[in-house]
Amino acid sequence: MPTDFHGKWRSLSLLMLAEIAGMSLWFMSAAILPDLTREFAISDFAQAALSSVVQIGFVVGAVVSALFGLADRFDPRRVFAICAILAALFNSSLLVFEPGGPVTIFARFATGVLLAGVYPVGMKIAVGWGQKDRGLLVGTLVGALTFGSAAPHLLALLGGADWRWSLTVASIASAGGGVLCLFVGLGPFHAKAPRMKIKAIFTAWTNRKIRYAYAGYLGHMWELYAMWAWIGVALAVSFSDHMPQENALSLARLIAFLTIAAGGVASILAGLAADRVGKANIAILAMAVSGSAALASAVSFGGPVWLTVFCVLVWGAAILPDSAQFSALVADYAEPDQAGSLMSFQTALGFALTFFTVQLTPLGAELIGWPGVFALMAIGPALGILGMMRLRRL
């Protein structure tokens, strides 16, 4: 099936920009939390809820999307646009209502629900543009997701104590990304489901290849969002042994941004290699490096700043490239008109796991310290490697 090369990469470039803009809402509350707590009396429960309910909302949204086949039955560009614009409106409610109150916690939940119409739906659009280069296509999209997820830390750094500026910029960007997605084209391999097929998600269990791809993805998600959500806090603790607290916080925000962004760059590069050497092989390599870097970061914690920064940057670069390959594998093994639903359900399961890991990470840090938590995160990649090795045997 012929593909318009220029139209393909024009559409994908617009999609990546829209994805970065939309996903900039994800970690916004965590990035500006130190500034919020200086201005408002926010309980410990509310502080955790502002971040964790996004995961819960995303899971709910992804399950609903998968069950009703939203990305497969409707024009995914319109689904993306509506969700990104509505998410921006809910996110901006923190400018009106007191952060930490029931209204803002619900708004963060709603933001998560709507982001399930941004990330998985974006993957559905991307895989419609190719088959032989899906590793690169999804890798590039996940790279965009990563830059978007890192953006709140950069905005918080640029905005300083003015958290309202950071929040406003992210909300405007998300709405703009929604509009931008309407100008993205659909590729020649895009398939539309004629009706709702709830039973399609059961393919995740009956198809062994998809089942193992899911297993690898769950191992990957064990560490990913717990690391992303709390790495800035953890680094501030580590750096405070060597510099004033304010300097430690500023440096931690910068390194947190670079750590997450490094995964985005690595994801694109890994996508280029995956279509040549095998998606499962790239996933195994990424998880091996990621697990090793998690252990190295545990050992270096509280030590020389440069060493901790180096270990964490390697960890950040290796923690993400496998994510795109798990999704690309699901797209490869699924029927074209079920790919969107199965990828949405995959992300729902993964983010359901992250709700617990993100919540338990600070509790674990209190009990065994951040080095112990980093070491526990390495369990996920180890189990993910086992899943990928079984997939390769098939």
N, C-alpha and C positions, 0 to 999 in steps of 0.2 A: 504494500500500500504506500504510494508516494507521500512524502511529507515536504511541505514548504519550509525549507531550512530557515529562511529569514523570519517568516511568520511564526515559526516554532519558538525561536529564541527571543523574538520580540515579546510574544505572549508570556513566555516563562520569566523573562526579566520583569515584566509588570507584575506577574504573580508573586515573585520573590519580594518585590518592594511592598506589595500589599500584605504579604505574610509578616514581614518585619514590623510593619506599622501596627497590624492587628495584635500580634503577640507581645507588643511592648506593654500591654496592660497586665500581663501575668504576674510578675514579681513587683509591681509598683508599690503595694502596701508594705512589703518586706523591705524594699529599698529606702522608703521614707519613714519607716517605723521609728528610728531614733529621733527624728525631728518631730514626729507626732507625739511621742511620749514626753517630750520636753514642753509641749504646749497644752496637752490634754492629759487628764488622769485616766489612762486606759488600763483596765485590769489585765492580769496575766492571761486569763482565759480569752479576753477580747483580742489581745495581741496575737495569740496563736490562731484564733478564729479568722482574723482578717486575711491570713495567708492560706490556712488549710481549707477554708470553705471554697476557695477557688478550685481546688482539686476535686472536692465533692461535687461541685456544680458541673465541672467538666465531665466527670464520670456519668452523672445523670444525663447531661446533654448528649454524650457520645452513645450511651445505651439507647436513648430515645431515637437518635439519628440512625443507629444500626437497625433497630427493630422496624422502624418505618421506612428504612431505605431512602432517607432524604437526599443523600448525595447521588444515589443511583437513579431516583425517579424524577428529580427536578433539576433544572438548570443549576449546576453547582456554583456558577458565578453569582447568581442572584442570592442563593443561600448564604454564600460567603459575605456578600455586600450587606445584606440585612443584618446578619449576626454581628459583623464588625461595627456597624453604625450603632446598633442597640447596645453593644458592649461598651462603646465609648460613652454613651449617655449614662449608663449605670455606674461606670467608673467615675464620672465627673460628679456624681452625687456626694462624694466625700468633700466636695467644696461647699456643699449646702448644709449637710447634716453632720453632727458631731462624730468624728471618727471613733470607732469602737462601740457605738450604739447599735441597737437591733437593726435599724434601717441600713446603716452602712455595711453591716455584716451580711444582711440579705443582698445588698447591692453587689458585694464581692462574689456571693454565691451565684447570682444571676450572670455576672461577668463570666464566671467559669462555664456556666451552661452555654452561653453564647459562643465562647471560644471553641467549643466542640464543633461549631459550624465554620470555623476558620482553619484550624490545623488539619484535621482529617479530610475536610472537603478540599483543601488545597492539594492534598496528596492525590485525591481522585482526579483533579484537573491535570496534575503533572503526569501521572502514569498514562493518561490518554494521548500523550505526545510521543510515545515510543514504547518499544518492547525490548530491543537489544541493548538499549542504554538506560534502562530503568534504574540501575544502581546510581548513575549520575543524576538522573532526573529527581529521584527522591532524596538523594544526598544533598543536592542543591537546595531543595525545599527545606529540608531539616536544617541546613546551614542558615537559611533565612529565619527559620523558627528560633534558632539559637541567638542570632544577632538581635532579634526582637526581644528574647528573654533577657539578654544582657543589657538591653537599652535602659531599663529603669535604674540600674546602678550608675550608668553614665549620666543620666538625667539628674539623679540625686547628687552626683558629684558636681555637675555644672550648676545646678540650682542652689547648692549650699544648703543653708537652713530654710530656704524658701521652698517648702514642699509643694505649695500650691502651684508654683510655676512648673515643676516637674510633672505634676498630675495633669495639669491643663495641656501641656505639650503632648503627653502620651495619648490623652483622649482625642485631641484634634488629629493626631497621626492615625489613630485607629479608624476614625470616621473617614479620613481621606483615603486610607487603604481600602476600605469597603467600596468607595466610589471607583477607585482605580481598578479593582477586580472586574468591574463591569466591562472594561475594555480588553480583557484577556480573551483570546480565542480558545476554542475547544479543539483538541487534536484529532487526528484520523482514527485513533484507537479508542476514543471515548465511546462508551456503550451506555445506553439508557435502559433501565429496567421498566418493562411495560406495566408492572403492578407491584404491590407490596409483597415481599417474600420473607416473612418473619423466620421461616425455617432455614433461610440462607445462613444465619449465624451458627447453626449447628454443624456446618461444614468445618468450623474451627476445631471440632472434636473428631469428626468422622474422617477427615483428610489428615493422614499422619504427618505429611510435610508441613501443612499449615499449623498443626498442633505443636510440632517441634519449633517452628518459627515463633509461635506464641510463647513457648517455654523460654526460648532465648531472650525474647523481649522482656519477659517478667524479671529474669535475672538482671538484665540491663537496667530496668526501672527501679530495682531495689536500691541502687546507689545514686542514680542520676539526680532526681529531684531533691532528695535529702541533701546531697552535696550542693546543688545549685542554690537551694533556699537558705542554707545556713553557712555557706563558705565565707561570706563576708563577716558574719558575726564571729565565727571561729578564728579567722585571720586577725581580727581586731584584738582578740584575746592573746593570740600568739605574739603579735607585734608590740602589744602594750608592755611586754617585758623589756623592750629595748628603746622605747620612745614615749613621749607624752601621749595621753589617751586621745586627744583630738587628732594628732598626727597619725596615730595608729588607725583611727577610724577612716580618715581620708585615704590613707594608703590601702586599707582593706577594701574600700569601695572600688578603687582603681583596679586592684588585682582581681577582685571578684568579677568585674566587667571583662577584663582581659582573659580570665580563666574560662568564663562561659563563651566568650567570642572565639577563643582558640578552638573550641569544639566545632564551631560553625565552619571555620576554614578547613579543619581536618576532615569534616564530613564531606565537603565538596571534593577534596583530593581523594578521599577514600572511595567516593562514588565513581571517580574516573578509573580507579584500579579495579573496583569490584566487578565491572562488566568484563574484565579481561581475566582475572584470576579467580573469580568466584565470590559471590556475596557471602556465603557461609564462611569462607576462609578469611575474608576481611573482618567479619564479625568476631571470629575467634581471636585474631591478632589484636583487635582493638580491646577486647575484654581482658586479654592477658596483660597488655600494657597498663590498662586502667586499674586492674586489681593490684598490680605491682606498685603503681604510683600511689594508690591509696595507702598501702602499707608504708611506703617511703615517706609520705606526708605525715603519717602518724609518728614515725621515728624522728623526723626533723622538727615537729611541732615545738614551739618555744625556743628553738635553737636559732642559729644565725638567720637573719631575715632573708638574705639572698638565697639560702638553701631551701627554706620553706617555700619561697616564691617560685623557685625553679620546680620543685616537686609538684606543687599545686598546678602550675601551668601545664606540665606534662600530663597530669591527671585530667585537667580540663580538656586538653586536646584529644585525649584517648577515650574519654568517657562517652562521647557522642557518636562517632562514625558508625558504630554498629546499629544504632537506632534506625537509620535510613534503610539499612540492608534487611532488617527484619520486616519492615513494611514492604519493601520491594519484593521480598520472597513471597509474602502473602499475595501480593498483586500477581506474581508469576503463576502461583498455584491455584488461584481463584478463577471462577468464571468472570469474564469482563464486566457483566452487568451486576456482579455481586461484590466486586473489589472494594467499592466505597463502603459498603456495609461491614465487610469483614475487617477492613483497616480501622474503621470507627470502633468496632467491638474490641479489636486488639488494643487500641489506645484506652478504651474504657477500663479494661482489666488492668492495664499497666498503671493508670492513674488512680484506680481504686487502691492498689498497693501503695502508691506514693502517699496517699492520705495518712496511712499508718506510719510510714517511715518518716515523713516530714514532722508529724506530731511527736513521735517518740525520740527523734534525734536530740532535741534540747534536754529532754529528760535523761537520756543516756549520757549526755555530756556532764550533767550534774552528778551522776552516779559513778561513771568510770572515766570521765574527762574526754576531751576532744580526741586525743590520740586513740583511745579505746574505741570511740565511735567510728573513726576513720578505718580502723582495722576491721570492724564488723561490716562496713560497707563493701569490703573486698569479697564477702561471701557471695553476693549477687553475681558478679562476673564469673566466679568459679562455677556456679551452677549453670549459668548461661552457656559457658563453653561446653558443658556436658550435653546440653540440648542441641547445640550446633554440630557436635561430633556425631550424634545419632542421626541428625538430618543428612549429614554427608554420606553416611553408610547407605542411605536409601538411593 
